Amino acid sequence: MTQKDCMKIVQLRKTKNVLTQNKEATQMAKDVVCSVDNCTYWQHGNKCNAGTIEVNNHLASEKAYKSDETLCKTFKPQASM
């Protein structure tokens, strides 16, 4: 195997690693825990079944530093029965 072949293999491995990392970063966690049982997306066992989830800073002009400084914008109240 030549040095050029080795360099190609190294580059392919680096590209594969970057693609794998990007794929993992864009996948949502399997089990999003949510105890807001009056949300349309809430499932028994405190699971969220929304296709995507949007979470924002509580105050848009400031950075969040604790979980209580964030808001779930995906929340949609269940229809009244």
Residue pairs with C-beta under 8 A, 6 or more apart in sequence:
28 52
28 53
31 47
32 47
32 48
32 50
32 53
33 46
33 47
33 48
34 41
34 42
34 46
34 47
34 48
34 72
35 46
36 42
36 72
36 75
37 46
38 77
38 78
39 48
39 75
39 76
39 77
39 78
40 76
40 77
40 78
40 79
41 48
41 49
41 50
41 74
41 75
41 76
42 48
42 49
42 78
43 49
48 74
50 74
52 74
53 72
53 74
54 72
54 73
54 74
55 70
55 71
55 72
55 73
55 74
56 70
56 71
56 73
57 63
57 64
57 69
57 70
57 71
58 64
58 68
58 69
58 70
58 71
59 69
62 69
64 70
